């Protein structure tokens, strides 16, 4: 038993940790539903094969968490205590930084197992789709797991194909049982030390790195519900600053989660952070880490300290970090303060004396109100436009040269400026879009 290794009780340890890459939404369908179904079926099978009390966690999957919980903490705790690591093999898994960080975090635990490294025997992979020979990264190819006892339809096409084809229901159930049997055997045969949780997002990925241009930082500049000023309705906010939901009061999906889904549709690998915690990295000009999009809640700019942080961000003007300003026209408080807060945003987001250029706000049309992005539908298009522009700017970035001796350091011109005159479309032509490439990319 692992209990003595970390001083934790058995009820704190999931039997297995399911690691999978979230699929982007397709229309109104949730493509992750079959993953959830498989997870539930696997939990039931494992429970049938063990004497676990029903109150104990059988498995862990991140979609089982409740709204408002700290997802990184919950995942880190599960990775520190689970007995078996179960990755769903899919090309997206091996392109996902969070999935690579999960693998690395578990493997580091298993490397310290009594009697020698256990990472090859404490991992039970699942073929979610068929994988071409040579398509696995080395860390996955080294896992010693023989699929030869599985049905051929599974080894060739993967579990998803069995689930999608009704006539293969019997084969699907057989594979689930065999996987459950393997997980139970591994949990009994392999001792992986329980450790104190460490934030898994601080670890490197176990998979080969993608281009930094594909790694998108989504930085949310908003409130927690406990720090919303008295004149603002707290119902649009949550326990974390990243829980902001400007379009659906008290909804199930935060704006940051929606943004991450949209980023994956652009084949980007997103991570979500509070702007305040990520500001220095976003403002780094000499060695930028990658593209980013800031989701800006204008109400926050009424806080002088945080407005000063945004103003410094605008002064440094990293062209590869764009800004989107969600602004719900159906929120009565937003409607009442639209002009005042739009003017405040313009003042904060541009450097004194800089030429005017727009952030991503509303599309062309009636500009009687200085709106941001007024609806959730508009947000989808604006965010993906902003993400692609940020990625392109990062790829084409021209890093500032150090000043010659005795000369003042050059200051980049502002990228975040006021809206164009009424009747003129933002980004009216390619020449406008591409001018001043080094420091003038649109936000």
N, C-alpha and C positions, 0 to 999 in steps of 0.2 A: 504494500500500500504506500501511497505517496504522502499521506497525511502528515507524517513527522517532518518531512522535508521543509515545509514552509509554515508549519503551525496552523494550517487551515483544516477545516472539517470536510468530510466527504461531500456534504451537501453543497459546498462551494465550488465543486469541480464538475463541469460538464463532462460527460463521457467523451464527447467529440466536439470539435470546432469545425463548422462548415465554412470554407473560404470560397467565395465565388465573385465574379465580376458582374456588377449590375448592368443589365441590358437597357439601352435607351427605349423610351416609350414609342410604340408604333401606333399612331392615331390614338384611338381611345383604349387600346389594349395595353395591358401590363405584361410584358414578356417575362417578368420574373415570377409570375404566378406558378409556373411549372416547377421552378426551383423551390418555392415554398411548399408545394404539394409533395415533392420528393423529400424535403426535409422532414415534414410531418410523418410521411410513411416510414422513413428511416428511423425516426425517434420511436415510433410504435414498435418497429421490429426489434430494435435494440432493447427496448423495455421488456419485450416478450422473452428475450434471451438472457436477461440478467435479473438478479433479485433486488434491483434498485427500488427503494421506496418511491411511490408516485410523486412525492413532494420534491424529490431530488431532480436537478436539471439533467435531462438525458443528453441534450445537445445544445449548441449555441449557434444562432444565425442572427445577423445584425438586424434583420427586419422584425425580429420578435421584440425589440425594445419599444418602450412606451414613448410617446411624444414628450419632448422636453428633457429627457435623460441625456447625460453626457455620453455621446456615442463612443468617443475615443476611450474614455475611462472604462466603459462596459466591455469594449472589445479587448482592451489591455488586460483587464481582470480575467476574462475568459482565456486569453492566450497564456496567462501566467499559471493557470490551474487545470486546463483541459488535459485529458489523457491521450487523445488521438487527434491528429490534424487531418482533415478531410478536404482537400482542394478539388474543385470541379474543373477538370482540364478543358479549357476553351482558349482559343487564340486571344480573347480579350483578357483572360486571367493573367497571361504572361506579358500583357501590355499595361497592366494596372499597377501603379505604384503602391496604393494601399494594400492590394493583395500580396505584392512582393514584400512589403513591410510585415504583414502578418506571417508569411512563411519564414522570414528571417527571424522574427521574434520567437516563434516556436522552435525553430532549428537551433537557436542559441541556447534555449533551455535544454533541448534534447542532447546537445553536444556534451553537456555536463552530467549525463546519466551515469549512475553507478555501473561499473563494468565496461565503460566505453560509450562512445557516441551511439545514440538511439535514433538519430534523425531519419535513417533509412527504414527503420522498422516501425516507427511511431507515426508514419504518414501513410494513409490509405487513400490513394487517388481515385477519383471517379471520372470516367470518360463521359463528359457531358455531350460532346460531339466527337466524331472520329478525328484523330490527329494524324497528320502525315508523318512518315518516318523522317526523323531529323528535325521535326518542327519543335520539339521540346527543348527548352534551355537546359544547360548541363545539370543544374540543381534538380530539375525534375527527372531528367533521364537517368540520374543516379539512384532514384528511388527503387528499391528492390520489391516490386510487386508484380506477381505473375497473373495476367488476365486470362490465361489459357483455359481455366475452368469455367469461364463465362460463356454465355451464348455468342455465337459468331456475329449475330445481328448487333449485339452490343459492342463488341470489339471493333467492328468495322464502322458503325455509324453513331455509336454513343447512346446514352440514356435518353436524350431529348427525342431522338427518332422513335424509340420504343414508346415513349409517352404520347407522342403525336399521332401514332398509328394504332387505332383501337384493336386491330387484330393481334397486336403484339402485347396486349395487356398481361397475358400470362408470363411472357418473357420478362417484362418489366418487374413484375412481382418477384420472379426468381432472382433477378439481379439485385433488387433491394435486399432480399433475404441474405444473399451471399455477402453483400457489402456489410450488412449488419453483423453477420457472423464473424467476418474478418475484423471489424472494429472491436467487437467484444473480445476476441482472442488477443488482439494487440494490447488492449487495455490490461489484460491479465498477465501477459508475458513480458511487457516492457515497462520499466520504471522510469518515468520522466519526472525529474524533480519539480516540485511546486516552488515557485519563487514569488517574491514581491512584485506586484505589477509595475511595469515601466511603460510610459506612454509610447505605444507602438509607432506613432507617427514620427517619433524622433529617430527611429532606426532606419538604416538604409534598406533598399529593396534587394531581395535575393535574386531578382531577375535582371538580365542585361538592361542597362539604362536606355531609355528612349532619348530622342533629341530633346534638349531643354526647351526647344520651341513648342513641343507638344505638351509640356507640363504647365497647366493653367492655374494660377492662383485666383480664387474668388474671394475677395476681401469685403466683408460686410461692415459698413459704417452705420451703426444704428444703436438703439438702446436695449438694455434689459428691461423687463417689466417693472423691476424694483427701482430703476433710476429715471423713469420717464418723468419729466417735469409736470407739475400739477395742472397746467393748462392743456395738457395733451392726453387723449384717451389711451390708456395702457393696453386696451384690448387688441391692438395690432402687434403687440410685442410678446416675447416669451421669456423663459428663464435665462436664456443666453442671448447675447447680442446677435448671434447668427440665426435666431428663431424669428426674426422679423417677417411679418406676413402683410405687406401693404395693400394687397388686393382682396384678401378674404379674411375678415376678422375672425380669429380663432379657428382658422382652417387646419386641415390635417397635414399639409405640405408647406414647408417654409419656402420663402423665395430663394434661399441659397440652394435648397435641394432641387428646386425646379431649374435653377441655373446650372447645376451640376449635370442634370439630365440633358439639358440643351447642349452643354459643352461636349458630352460624350457623343451626341449625334454629329458633332463636327470632328469626331475622331481625336478629341483632345482628352487629356487625363487631368481632371480637375481635383483640387483640394480646396476646402472651405476654411476660412480663418476670420477672426475679428480683424478689422482694419488696424486698430490700435496696436495689436500684437505683431502685425506684419509690416507696419509702416516703414521701418528702416530698410528692410529688404526690398520693398517696393520702390523706395526712393534711391536705391543704390544705382549709381550711374557708371562707375568704372567696371564693375563685374556683376552685371545683372543676372539674376537667377533664371528668369523666364518671363513669359508674358503674364499679364494679370488684368482682371476687371474689378473695379471697385463699384459695389452697389451702395449708392449714397442716399441716405435718408436726410433730406434737407432740414428736418426738425433738429437734428443733432448740431447743426451749425449755429444754433442759438447758444450753445455752450462755448464760451470763449476759448477754453483750453483746447477742445477738440477742433474748433474752427482754426486755431493757430496751427495745429498739426496738419490739417488739410491744406492750409495756405502754404506751408513749407513744402508739402508734396507737390503742389501746383508750381511753386517757384523752381524746384529742381526739374520738374517737367520730364519724367521718364516717358518717352514716346510710346513704349511698349506696354504701358498700363493705361487702359481706357476707363472711362467713368460712365455709368448708367444711372440715371436719376428716376427711379420709380416714383410716381405721384398719382395717387388714386383720385380721379375727378369725382368719384361717387362718395368719397369720404368728406362729410360736411366741413370738418376742420381744415382739410387740405383745400377745399374749394374757397373757404373764407380767407385763407392766408396765402393763396397761390402767388399773387403778385409780390408780396413782401418777401416771401421765402425764395422765390425765383431771383429777386434782386440780390438777396443775401448770398445765394449760391454763386451768382455771377461775380460778386465782389471777392469772395473767398477763393474761387477756382481760377482766377486769372491774376497774373502778375501785373503790377502797376505799369501802365504805359504799353502793355502788350497789345498786339492787334487781336481783334475779336475772331474767335472760331468756336463752333458749338460743341457741347458734349452731346452724347446720345440722348435725345429727348423725344418729343413727339415727331411724327412724320409731317410732311408739308400739309397745309390746309388752313383752316381757320385758326389764326393765332391771336384771338382776342384775349386768351389767357396764356400766360407764359408757363405752359405745362411741362412737366417732365414726361415720363412715359406713362400715359394715362390709364391704360388697361392691361390686364394680364396677357391678352393676345398681342398687343403692341410690344410688350416686354419680350416675348419670345423672339420676335424678329430683331428687336434692338439689341438684345443680349448676344445673339449669335453674330450679328454684324460687328459688335464691339469685340467679341472674342477673336474673330478672324482678323480684324484690323490690328489687334494687339499682337497676335502671332506673327503677322506679316511685318509689323514694325520691329519686332524682336529679331526676326531673321535678317532684316535690312538695316539694323541699327548702325549708326555711326557714333562710336563712343567719343566723348569730348576729349580733346587733346589738352595736356597740361599747358598752362600759360608760360610764355617765355619769361626769363628773369626780368623782374622789374615791372611786368605787365600785370594788370588785374586779371583775375580768373574770369573767362567769358561766362556769361549767364545765358542759358537757353531761353528762347522766347516761349511765351505761354501757349500751351496746347488746349487749355480749358477756358473757353471764352463765351461771350454772349451769343445769342441766337442771331441768325442772319435777318436782314430786314424782311418785313412782311411781304409775302408773295414770292419770295425767293426760296427755292428748295435748298436745304443743307446738302452739301456735297453735290452741287449742281453739275459738276463735270470733273473728269479725271484730273485735269490740270489743277483744280482747286484741291483735290484730295491728296495729290502727291507733292504739292509744293512744300518747300522747307523740310525735306524728308528727315533730317537728323533730329530735329527737336520740335517739329510742328505737326506730328501725326494727330489726327482727330481723336478726341476722347469720346 
